[in-house]
Amino acid sequence: MSAKDCGNHGHKSRKLFRRLFAGILIFLFIVLVTILIIWAILRPSKPKFILQDVTVFAFNASNPNYLTSNFQVTFSSRNPNDNVGIYYDKLDIYATYRNQQITLRSSIPNTYQGHKEVNVWSPNVYGTDVPVAPYNAVGLSEDQNAGAVLLMIKMDGRVRFKVGTFVSGKYHLYVRCPAYIQFGSRTAGIIVGENSVKYSLIIKCSVSI
């Protein structure tokens, strides 16, 4: 009799375990669906970036295939969402010329951006004797002779979105800001020091996540 009772008890235990496991799965499914519904209703928008100005401290070709540059770049980021916060976990900024990187990467400190909040950063980006591809060296010489150079200020990083207490996973952030600099004419900028010129731009950047 006792052996039969133990077998029945084991069967009940397994049945209880299956019910408990099924209950946990259903609960997790409901939580996930609720989060997805809230996420779909809120529809978080991408942050908006504006390149405000570029201060040029140096932009010199030491020989045809090497470039030394030093810029201070001021840009703003705006969170357009009413109910969604944004974590910037990592954001690197650098300059390129004709798709070639010409400066080192400068990092922006980790930041949380609240609803409708605007952040402004002014990092320095620079590169000393950076090798330039021969075809880009020719293009750079032509642009400088023409008096204007088109640079691309790029920002790469990761962001997370915060809705209430829920924080999303990390998303890659790519920001591209064209900067048309008239190096040949100081009348296009403001002289802020010896051999330093500040150019006001106010350019809307493209943002992809």
Order of alpha helices (4+ residues) and beta strands (2+ residues): alpha-beta-beta-beta-beta-beta-beta-beta-beta-alpha-beta-beta-beta-beta-beta-beta
